[in-house]
């Protein structure tokens, strides 16, 4: 989770990354609590299915949300809450932080959300072109246009 500023208020960017380093899902919220973490986790599971393991940072809200989702769905998901196991997510955050750090903040929550969607999309395209040999022949713009059509 990364805090982002807009008009003096802080918003929180939740991101999920798989083992291969691909961004699974992301969500910008106004609150950093169990309800927001549960909303993000439910959204990610709805879109991508149940994971076998969830690795989270030290946030108690994230752990409580993961346990609540497991209990609601009556499934067992291994929840690992270790500082060093979360390094892959933190390393993936680095690319987003590099871009947003130079920004002076956003005028509104909606503009922050729209801009971050674009940043995440371009970041995903860059990562995909490194893995997918078919995408190497296309520019980022061509990949973006093929997704948009």
FIKE-30838 format. One record per atom (N, C-alpha, C): atom name; residue number from 0; residue in one letter; x negated, y, z. Coordinates in steps of 0.2 Angstrom, whole numbers, m for minus. Example, Ala and Ser with C-alpha at 12.3 -4.5 7.8 and 13.67 -1.06 7.14 Angstrom:
// FIKE-30838
+----+-----+---+-------+-------+-------+
:  a :   k : r :     x :     y :     z :
+----+-----+---+-------+-------+-------+
:  N :   0 : A :   m66 :   m28 :    39 :
: CA :   0 : A :   m62 :   m22 :    39 :
:  C :   0 : A :   m66 :   m16 :    39 :
:  N :   1 : S :   m64 :   m11 :    35 :
: CA :   1 : S :   m68 :    m5 :    36 :
:  C :   1 : S :   m64 :     0 :    39 :
+----+-----+---+-------+-------+-------+
This chain:
// FIKE-30838
+----+-----+---+-------+-------+-------+
:  a :   k : r :     x :     y :     z :
+----+-----+---+-------+-------+-------+
:  N :   0 : X :    m4 :    m6 :     0 :
: CA :   0 : X :     0 :     0 :     0 :
:  C :   0 : X :    m4 :     6 :     0 :
:  N :   1 : X :    m3 :    11 :    m4 :
: CA :   1 : X :    m7 :    17 :    m5 :
:  C :   1 : X :    m2 :    23 :    m4 :
:  N :   2 : X :    m4 :    28 :     0 :
: CA :   2 : X :     0 :    34 :     1 :
:  C :   2 : X :    m1 :    39 :    m4 :
:  N :   3 : X :     4 :    42 :    m7 :
: CA :   3 : X :     4 :    47 :   m12 :
:  C :   3 : X :     8 :    53 :   m10 :
:  N :   4 : X :     5 :    59 :   m11 :
: CA :   4 : X :     8 :    65 :    m9 :
:  C :   4 : X :    12 :    69 :   m14 :
:  N :   5 : X :    18 :    71 :   m11 :
: CA :   5 : X :    22 :    75 :   m16 :
:  C :   5 : X :    25 :    81 :   m12 :
:  N :   6 : X :    24 :    87 :   m13 :
: CA :   6 : X :    26 :    93 :    m9 :
:  C :   6 : X :    25 :    92 :    m2 :
:  N :   7 : X :    19 :    90 :     0 :
: CA :   7 : X :    18 :    89 :     7 :
:  C :   7 : X :    20 :    83 :    11 :
:  N :   8 : X :    24 :    79 :     7 :
: CA :   8 : X :    27 :    73 :    10 :
:  C :   8 : X :    23 :    67 :     7 :
:  N :   9 : X :    23 :    62 :    11 :
: CA :   9 : X :    19 :    56 :     9 :
:  C :   9 : X :    24 :    51 :     7 :
:  N :  10 : X :    22 :    47 :     2 :
: CA :  10 : X :    26 :    42 :    m1 :
:  C :  10 : X :    21 :    36 :    m1 :
:  N :  11 : X :    24 :    30 :    m2 :
: CA :  11 : X :    20 :    24 :    m1 :
:  C :  11 : X :    21 :    19 :    m7 :
:  N :  12 : X :    15 :    17 :   m10 :
: CA :  12 : X :    15 :    13 :   m16 :
:  C :  12 : X :    14 :     6 :   m14 :
:  N :  13 : X :    19 :     2 :   m15 :
: CA :  13 : X :    18 :    m5 :   m13 :
:  C :  13 : X :    16 :    m9 :   m20 :
:  N :  14 : X :    11 :   m13 :   m20 :
: CA :  14 : X :     9 :   m17 :   m26 :
:  C :  14 : X :     8 :   m24 :   m24 :
:  N :  15 : X :    10 :   m28 :   m29 :
: CA :  15 : X :     8 :   m36 :   m28 :
:  C :  15 : X :     4 :   m38 :   m34 :
:  N :  16 : X :    m1 :   m42 :   m32 :
: CA :  16 : X :    m6 :   m44 :   m37 :
:  C :  16 : X :    m7 :   m52 :   m36 :
:  N :  17 : X :    m7 :   m55 :   m42 :
: CA :  17 : X :    m8 :   m62 :   m41 :
:  C :  17 : X :   m15 :   m64 :   m41 :
:  N :  18 : X :   m17 :   m71 :   m41 :
: CA :  18 : X :   m24 :   m73 :   m40 :
:  C :  18 : X :   m28 :   m71 :   m46 :
:  N :  19 : X :   m25 :   m71 :   m52 :
: CA :  19 : X :   m29 :   m69 :   m58 :
:  C :  19 : X :   m30 :   m61 :   m58 :
:  N :  20 : X :   m27 :   m57 :   m53 :
: CA :  20 : X :   m28 :   m50 :   m54 :
:  C :  20 : X :   m23 :   m46 :   m57 :
:  N :  21 : X :   m18 :   m50 :   m60 :
: CA :  21 : X :   m13 :   m46 :   m64 :
:  C :  21 : X :    m8 :   m43 :   m59 :
:  N :  22 : X :    m6 :   m37 :   m60 :
: CA :  22 : X :    m1 :   m34 :   m56 :
:  C :  22 : X :     6 :   m37 :   m57 :
:  N :  23 : X :     9 :   m40 :   m52 :
: CA :  23 : X :    16 :   m43 :   m52 :
:  C :  23 : X :    21 :   m38 :   m52 :
:  N :  24 : X :    21 :   m33 :   m47 :
: CA :  24 : X :    26 :   m29 :   m46 :
:  C :  24 : X :    23 :   m23 :   m42 :
:  N :  25 : X :    27 :   m17 :   m42 :
: CA :  25 : X :    25 :   m11 :   m38 :
:  C :  25 : X :    32 :    m7 :   m37 :
:  N :  26 : X :    31 :    m4 :   m31 :
: CA :  26 : X :    37 :     0 :   m29 :
:  C :  26 : X :    35 :     6 :   m25 :
:  N :  27 : X :    37 :    12 :   m27 :
: CA :  27 : X :    36 :    18 :   m23 :
:  C :  27 : X :    42 :    20 :   m18 :
:  N :  28 : X :    40 :    20 :   m12 :
: CA :  28 : X :    46 :    21 :    m7 :
:  C :  28 : X :    44 :    27 :    m3 :
:  N :  29 : X :    49 :    30 :     0 :
: CA :  29 : X :    48 :    36 :     5 :
:  C :  29 : X :    47 :    34 :    12 :
:  N :  30 : X :    48 :    27 :    13 :
: CA :  30 : X :    46 :    25 :    20 :
:  C :  30 : X :    41 :    19 :    20 :
:  N :  31 : X :    38 :    19 :    26 :
: CA :  31 : X :    33 :    13 :    27 :
:  C :  31 : X :    35 :     9 :    33 :
:  N :  32 : X :    40 :     5 :    32 :
: CA :  32 : X :    43 :     1 :    37 :
:  C :  32 : X :    45 :    m6 :    35 :
:  N :  33 : X :    48 :   m10 :    39 :
: CA :  33 : X :    50 :   m16 :    37 :
:  C :  33 : X :    55 :   m17 :    32 :
:  N :  34 : X :    60 :   m12 :    32 :
: CA :  34 : X :    65 :   m12 :    27 :
:  C :  34 : X :    62 :   m11 :    20 :
:  N :  35 : X :    58 :    m6 :    19 :
: CA :  35 : X :    55 :    m5 :    13 :
:  C :  35 : X :    50 :   m10 :    11 :
:  N :  36 : X :    47 :   m13 :    15 :
: CA :  36 : X :    43 :   m19 :    13 :
:  C :  36 : X :    47 :   m25 :    11 :
:  N :  37 : X :    52 :   m26 :    15 :
: CA :  37 : X :    57 :   m32 :    13 :
:  C :  37 : X :    60 :   m30 :     6 :
:  N :  38 : X :    62 :   m24 :     5 :
: CA :  38 : X :    65 :   m22 :    m2 :
:  C :  38 : X :    60 :   m24 :    m7 :
:  N :  39 : X :    54 :   m22 :    m6 :
: CA :  39 : X :    48 :   m23 :   m11 :
:  C :  39 : X :    47 :   m31 :   m12 :
:  N :  40 : X :    47 :   m34 :    m7 :
: CA :  40 : X :    46 :   m41 :    m7 :
:  C :  40 : X :    51 :   m45 :   m11 :
:  N :  41 : X :    57 :   m43 :    m9 :
: CA :  41 : X :    63 :   m46 :   m12 :
:  C :  41 : X :    63 :   m45 :   m20 :
:  N :  42 : X :    62 :   m39 :   m22 :
: CA :  42 : X :    61 :   m37 :   m29 :
:  C :  42 : X :    56 :   m41 :   m32 :
:  N :  43 : X :    50 :   m41 :   m29 :
: CA :  43 : X :    45 :   m45 :   m33 :
:  C :  43 : X :    47 :   m53 :   m33 :
:  N :  44 : X :    50 :   m56 :   m28 :
: CA :  44 : X :    52 :   m63 :   m29 :
:  C :  44 : X :    58 :   m64 :   m34 :
:  N :  45 : X :    62 :   m59 :   m34 :
: CA :  45 : X :    68 :   m59 :   m39 :
:  C :  45 : X :    65 :   m59 :   m46 :
:  N :  46 : X :    60 :   m55 :   m47 :
: CA :  46 : X :    57 :   m55 :   m54 :
:  C :  46 : X :    52 :   m60 :   m56 :
:  N :  47 : X :    49 :   m63 :   m51 :
: CA :  47 : X :    43 :   m68 :   m53 :
:  C :  47 : X :    44 :   m74 :   m49 :
:  N :  48 : X :    49 :   m76 :   m45 :
: CA :  48 : X :    50 :   m82 :   m42 :
:  C :  48 : X :    46 :   m82 :   m35 :
:  N :  49 : X :    47 :   m88 :   m32 :
: CA :  49 : X :    44 :   m88 :   m25 :
:  C :  49 : X :    37 :   m90 :   m25 :
:  N :  50 : X :    32 :   m87 :   m22 :
: CA :  50 : X :    25 :   m88 :   m21 :
:  C :  50 : X :    24 :   m94 :   m16 :
:  N :  51 : X :    18 :   m97 :   m17 :
: CA :  51 : X :    17 :  m102 :   m12 :
:  C :  51 : X :    13 :   m99 :    m6 :
:  N :  52 : X :    10 :   m93 :    m7 :
: CA :  52 : X :     6 :   m90 :    m2 :
:  C :  52 : X :     7 :   m82 :    m3 :
:  N :  53 : X :     7 :   m79 :     3 :
: CA :  53 : X :     7 :   m71 :     2 :
:  C :  53 : X :     1 :   m69 :     7 :
:  N :  54 : X :    m3 :   m65 :     4 :
: CA :  54 : X :    m8 :   m62 :     8 :
:  C :  54 : X :    m7 :   m55 :     9 :
:  N :  55 : X :    m7 :   m53 :    15 :
: CA :  55 : X :    m5 :   m46 :    17 :
:  C :  55 : X :   m11 :   m43 :    21 :
:  N :  56 : X :   m11 :   m36 :    22 :
: CA :  56 : X :   m15 :   m33 :    26 :
:  C :  56 : X :   m13 :   m33 :    33 :
:  N :  57 : X :   m15 :   m28 :    37 :
: CA :  57 : X :   m14 :   m28 :    44 :
:  C :  57 : X :    m7 :   m26 :    46 :
:  N :  58 : X :    m3 :   m23 :    42 :
: CA :  58 : X :     3 :   m20 :    43 :
:  C :  58 : X :     8 :   m25 :    46 :
:  N :  59 : X :    11 :   m24 :    52 :
: CA :  59 : X :    16 :   m28 :    55 :
:  C :  59 : X :    22 :   m28 :    52 :
:  N :  60 : X :    24 :   m22 :    48 :
: CA :  60 : X :    30 :   m22 :    44 :
:  C :  60 : X :    30 :   m26 :    39 :
:  N :  61 : X :    24 :   m27 :    35 :
: CA :  61 : X :    24 :   m32 :    30 :
:  C :  61 : X :    25 :   m39 :    32 :
:  N :  62 : X :    22 :   m41 :    38 :
: CA :  62 : X :    22 :   m48 :    40 :
:  C :  62 : X :    30 :   m49 :    42 :
:  N :  63 : X :    33 :   m44 :    46 :
: CA :  63 : X :    40 :   m45 :    48 :
:  C :  63 : X :    44 :   m46 :    42 :
:  N :  64 : X :    43 :   m42 :    36 :
: CA :  64 : X :    47 :   m42 :    30 :
:  C :  64 : X :    46 :   m49 :    27 :
:  N :  65 : X :    40 :   m52 :    26 :
: CA :  65 : X :    39 :   m58 :    23 :
:  C :  65 : X :    42 :   m64 :    27 :
:  N :  66 : X :    42 :   m63 :    34 :
: CA :  66 : X :    45 :   m68 :    38 :
:  C :  66 : X :    53 :   m68 :    37 :
:  N :  67 : X :    56 :   m62 :    37 :
: CA :  67 : X :    63 :   m61 :    36 :
:  C :  67 : X :    65 :   m64 :    29 :
:  N :  68 : X :    61 :   m63 :    24 :
: CA :  68 : X :    63 :   m65 :    17 :
:  C :  68 : X :    63 :   m73 :    17 :
:  N :  69 : X :    58 :   m76 :    20 :
: CA :  69 : X :    57 :   m83 :    21 :
:  C :  69 : X :    63 :   m86 :    25 :
:  N :  70 : X :    65 :   m83 :    30 :
: CA :  70 : X :    71 :   m85 :    34 :
:  C :  70 : X :    77 :   m85 :    30 :
:  N :  71 : X :    78 :   m79 :    27 :
: CA :  71 : X :    85 :   m78 :    23 :
:  C :  71 : X :    85 :   m83 :    17 :
:  N :  72 : X :    80 :   m85 :    14 :
: CA :  72 : X :    80 :   m89 :     8 :
:  C :  72 : X :    79 :   m96 :    11 :
:  N :  73 : X :    78 :   m98 :    17 :
: CA :  73 : X :    77 :  m104 :    20 :
:  C :  73 : X :    71 :  m108 :    16 :
:  N :  74 : X :    66 :  m105 :    15 :
: CA :  74 : X :    60 :  m107 :    12 :
:  C :  74 : X :    54 :  m106 :    16 :
:  N :  75 : X :    48 :  m110 :    15 :
: CA :  75 : X :    42 :  m109 :    19 :
:  C :  75 : X :    37 :  m107 :    14 :
:  N :  76 : X :    34 :  m101 :    15 :
: CA :  76 : X :    29 :   m98 :    11 :
:  C :  76 : X :    23 :   m96 :    16 :
:  N :  77 : X :    17 :   m98 :    15 :
: CA :  77 : X :    12 :   m97 :    19 :
:  C :  77 : X :    10 :   m90 :    19 :
:  N :  78 : X :    10 :   m87 :    25 :
: CA :  78 : X :     9 :   m79 :    25 :
:  C :  78 : X :     2 :   m79 :    29 :
:  N :  79 : X :    m3 :   m76 :    25 :
: CA :  79 : X :   m10 :   m75 :    27 :
:  C :  79 : X :   m11 :   m68 :    29 :
:  N :  80 : X :   m12 :   m66 :    35 :
: CA :  80 : X :   m13 :   m59 :    37 :
:  C :  80 : X :   m20 :   m58 :    39 :
:  N :  81 : X :   m25 :   m58 :    34 :
: CA :  81 : X :   m32 :   m57 :    36 :
:  C :  81 : X :   m35 :   m51 :    32 :
:  N :  82 : X :   m39 :   m47 :    35 :
: CA :  82 : X :   m42 :   m41 :    32 :
:  C :  82 : X :   m45 :   m43 :    26 :
:  N :  83 : X :   m50 :   m48 :    26 :
: CA :  83 : X :   m54 :   m49 :    20 :
:  C :  83 : X :   m51 :   m53 :    15 :
:  N :  84 : X :   m45 :   m57 :    16 :
: CA :  84 : X :   m42 :   m60 :    11 :
:  C :  84 : X :   m38 :   m55 :     6 :
:  N :  85 : X :   m37 :   m49 :     9 :
: CA :  85 : X :   m33 :   m44 :     5 :
:  C :  85 : X :   m38 :   m40 :     0 :
:  N :  86 : X :   m44 :   m42 :     0 :
: CA :  86 : X :   m49 :   m38 :    m4 :
:  C :  86 : X :   m47 :   m38 :   m12 :
:  N :  87 : X :   m44 :   m43 :   m14 :
: CA :  87 : X :   m42 :   m43 :   m22 :
:  C :  87 : X :   m37 :   m37 :   m23 :
:  N :  88 : X :   m32 :   m37 :   m18 :
: CA :  88 : X :   m27 :   m31 :   m19 :
:  C :  88 : X :   m30 :   m25 :   m19 :
:  N :  89 : X :   m35 :   m24 :   m14 :
: CA :  89 : X :   m38 :   m17 :   m13 :
:  C :  89 : X :   m42 :   m16 :   m19 :
:  N :  90 : X :   m46 :   m21 :   m22 :
: CA :  90 : X :   m50 :   m19 :   m28 :
:  C :  90 : X :   m45 :   m17 :   m33 :
:  N :  91 : X :   m40 :   m20 :   m34 :
: CA :  91 : X :   m35 :   m18 :   m39 :
:  C :  91 : X :   m32 :   m11 :   m38 :
:  N :  92 : X :   m31 :    m9 :   m32 :
: CA :  92 : X :   m29 :    m3 :   m30 :
:  C :  92 : X :   m34 :     3 :   m33 :
:  N :  93 : X :   m41 :     1 :   m33 :
: CA :  93 : X :   m46 :     5 :   m35 :
:  C :  93 : X :   m45 :     9 :   m41 :
:  N :  94 : X :   m42 :     6 :   m46 :
: CA :  94 : X :   m41 :     9 :   m53 :
:  C :  94 : X :   m35 :    14 :   m52 :
:  N :  95 : X :   m30 :    12 :   m48 :
: CA :  95 : X :   m25 :    17 :   m47 :
:  C :  95 : X :   m27 :    23 :   m43 :
:  N :  96 : X :   m31 :    22 :   m38 :
: CA :  96 : X :   m33 :    27 :   m34 :
:  C :  96 : X :   m38 :    32 :   m38 :
:  N :  97 : X :   m42 :    29 :   m42 :
: CA :  97 : X :   m46 :    33 :   m46 :
:  C :  97 : X :   m43 :    38 :   m50 :
:  N :  98 : X :   m37 :    36 :   m53 :
: CA :  98 : X :   m33 :    41 :   m57 :
:  C :  98 : X :   m29 :    46 :   m53 :
:  N :  99 : X :   m26 :    43 :   m47 :
: CA :  99 : X :   m21 :    48 :   m43 :
:  C :  99 : X :   m25 :    52 :   m39 :
:  N : 100 : X :   m31 :    51 :   m37 :
: CA : 100 : X :   m35 :    55 :   m32 :
:  C : 100 : X :   m37 :    62 :   m35 :
:  N : 101 : X :   m38 :    62 :   m41 :
: CA : 101 : X :   m39 :    69 :   m44 :
:  C : 101 : X :   m33 :    73 :   m45 :
:  N : 102 : X :   m27 :    70 :   m45 :
: CA : 102 : X :   m21 :    74 :   m45 :
:  C : 102 : X :   m20 :    78 :   m39 :
:  N : 103 : X :   m17 :    83 :   m39 :
: CA : 103 : X :   m16 :    87 :   m33 :
:  C : 103 : X :    m9 :    86 :   m30 :
:  N : 104 : X :    m6 :    81 :   m32 :
: CA : 104 : X :     0 :    79 :   m29 :
:  C : 104 : X :     6 :    79 :   m34 :
:  N : 105 : X :    12 :    78 :   m33 :
: CA : 105 : X :    17 :    78 :   m37 :
:  C : 105 : X :    22 :    83 :   m35 :
:  N : 106 : X :    26 :    86 :   m40 :
: CA : 106 : X :    31 :    91 :   m38 :
:  C : 106 : X :    37 :    87 :   m35 :
:  N : 107 : X :    39 :    81 :   m37 :
: CA : 107 : X :    45 :    78 :   m34 :
:  C : 107 : X :    43 :    70 :   m34 :
:  N : 108 : X :    48 :    67 :   m30 :
: CA : 108 : X :    47 :    60 :   m29 :
:  C : 108 : X :    48 :    56 :   m36 :
:  N : 109 : X :    53 :    59 :   m40 :
: CA : 109 : X :    55 :    56 :   m46 :
:  C : 109 : X :    49 :    57 :   m51 :
:  N : 110 : X :    45 :    63 :   m51 :
: CA : 110 : X :    40 :    64 :   m56 :
:  C : 110 : X :    34 :    59 :   m54 :
:  N : 111 : X :    33 :    58 :   m47 :
: CA : 111 : X :    28 :    53 :   m45 :
:  C : 111 : X :    29 :    46 :   m47 :
:  N : 112 : X :    36 :    44 :   m46 :
: CA : 112 : X :    38 :    38 :   m48 :
:  C : 112 : X :    37 :    37 :   m56 :
:  N : 113 : X :    39 :    41 :   m60 :
: CA : 113 : X :    38 :    41 :   m67 :
:  C : 113 : X :    31 :    41 :   m69 :
:  N : 114 : X :    27 :    45 :   m66 :
: CA : 114 : X :    20 :    45 :   m68 :
:  C : 114 : X :    16 :    39 :   m66 :
:  N : 115 : X :    18 :    36 :   m60 :
: CA : 115 : X :    15 :    30 :   m58 :
:  C : 115 : X :    17 :    24 :   m62 :
:  N : 116 : X :    23 :    24 :   m65 :
: CA : 116 : X :    25 :    18 :   m69 :
:  C : 116 : X :    21 :    19 :   m75 :
:  N : 117 : X :    20 :    24 :   m78 :
: CA : 117 : X :    15 :    25 :   m84 :
:  C : 117 : X :     8 :    23 :   m83 :
:  N : 118 : X :     5 :    25 :   m77 :
: CA : 118 : X :    m1 :    23 :   m75 :
:  C : 118 : X :    m2 :    16 :   m74 :
:  N : 119 : X :     3 :    13 :   m71 :
: CA : 119 : X :     3 :     5 :   m70 :
:  C : 119 : X :     3 :     2 :   m76 :
:  N : 120 : X :     7 :     4 :   m81 :
: CA : 120 : X :     8 :     1 :   m87 :
:  C : 120 : X :     2 :     1 :   m91 :
:  N : 121 : X :    m2 :     7 :   m92 :
: CA : 121 : X :    m8 :     7 :   m95 :
:  C : 121 : X :   m13 :     3 :   m92 :
:  N : 122 : X :   m13 :     3 :   m85 :
: CA : 122 : X :   m18 :    m1 :   m81 :
:  C : 122 : X :   m17 :    m8 :   m83 :
:  N : 123 : X :   m11 :   m11 :   m83 :
: CA : 123 : X :    m9 :   m18 :   m85 :
:  C : 123 : X :   m11 :   m19 :   m92 :
:  N : 124 : X :   m10 :   m15 :   m97 :
: CA : 124 : X :   m12 :   m16 :  m103 :
:  C : 124 : X :   m20 :   m17 :  m104 :
:  N : 125 : X :   m24 :   m12 :  m100 :
: CA : 125 : X :   m31 :   m13 :  m100 :
:  C : 125 : X :   m33 :   m20 :   m98 :
:  N : 126 : X :   m30 :   m22 :   m92 :
: CA : 126 : X :   m32 :   m28 :   m89 :
:  C : 126 : X :   m30 :   m34 :   m94 :
:  N : 127 : X :   m24 :   m34 :   m97 :
: CA : 127 : X :   m22 :   m39 :  m102 :
:  C : 127 : X :   m27 :   m39 :  m108 :
:  N : 128 : X :   m29 :   m34 :  m110 :
: CA : 128 : X :   m33 :   m34 :  m116 :
:  C : 128 : X :   m40 :   m37 :  m115 :
:  N : 129 : X :   m42 :   m37 :  m109 :
: CA : 129 : X :   m48 :   m40 :  m107 :
:  C : 129 : X :   m47 :   m48 :  m106 :
:  N : 130 : X :   m41 :   m50 :  m105 :
: CA : 130 : X :   m40 :   m57 :  m104 :
:  C : 130 : X :   m37 :   m60 :  m111 :
:  N : 131 : X :   m33 :   m57 :  m114 :
: CA : 131 : X :   m29 :   m59 :  m120 :
:  C : 131 : X :   m34 :   m58 :  m126 :
:  N : 132 : X :   m36 :   m63 :  m130 :
: CA : 132 : X :   m40 :   m62 :  m136 :
:  C : 132 : X :   m36 :   m58 :  m142 :
:  N : 133 : X :   m30 :   m60 :  m142 :
: CA : 133 : X :   m26 :   m57 :  m147 :
:  C : 133 : X :   m25 :   m49 :  m146 :
:  N : 134 : X :   m25 :   m47 :  m140 :
: CA : 134 : X :   m24 :   m40 :  m139 :
:  C : 134 : X :   m30 :   m36 :  m140 :
:  N : 135 : X :   m36 :   m39 :  m140 :
: CA : 135 : X :   m43 :   m36 :  m141 :
:  C : 135 : X :   m43 :   m32 :  m148 :
:  N : 136 : X :   m39 :   m34 :  m153 :
: CA : 136 : X :   m39 :   m31 :  m160 :
:  C : 136 : X :   m35 :   m25 :  m160 :
:  N : 137 : X :   m30 :   m24 :  m155 :
: CA : 137 : X :   m26 :   m18 :  m155 :
:  C : 137 : X :   m28 :   m13 :  m150 :
:  N : 138 : X :   m27 :    m7 :  m151 :
: CA : 138 : X :   m28 :    m1 :  m147 :
:  C : 138 : X :   m23 :    m1 :  m141 :
:  N : 139 : X :   m24 :     2 :  m136 :
: CA : 139 : X :   m20 :     3 :  m130 :
:  C : 139 : X :   m13 :     6 :  m133 :
:  N : 140 : X :   m13 :    11 :  m137 :
: CA : 140 : X :    m7 :    14 :  m140 :
:  C : 140 : X :    m3 :     9 :  m144 :
:  N : 141 : X :    m7 :     5 :  m148 :
: CA : 141 : X :    m3 :    m1 :  m152 :
:  C : 141 : X :     0 :    m6 :  m147 :
:  N : 142 : X :    m3 :    m8 :  m142 :
: CA : 142 : X :     0 :   m12 :  m137 :
:  C : 142 : X :     6 :    m9 :  m134 :
:  N : 143 : X :     5 :    m3 :  m132 :
: CA : 143 : X :    11 :     1 :  m129 :
:  C : 143 : X :    17 :     1 :  m134 :
:  N : 144 : X :    16 :     3 :  m140 :
: CA : 144 : X :    21 :     3 :  m145 :
:  C : 144 : X :    24 :    m4 :  m146 :
:  N : 145 : X :    20 :    m9 :  m146 :
: CA : 145 : X :    23 :   m16 :  m147 :
:  C : 145 : X :    28 :   m18 :  m141 :
:  N : 146 : X :    26 :   m15 :  m135 :
: CA : 146 : X :    30 :   m17 :  m129 :
:  C : 146 : X :    36 :   m12 :  m129 :
:  N : 147 : X :    36 :    m6 :  m131 :
: CA : 147 : X :    42 :    m2 :  m132 :
:  C : 147 : X :    47 :    m4 :  m137 :
:  N : 148 : X :    45 :    m7 :  m142 :
: CA : 148 : X :    50 :    m9 :  m147 :
:  C : 148 : X :    53 :   m15 :  m146 :
+----+-----+---+-------+-------+-------+
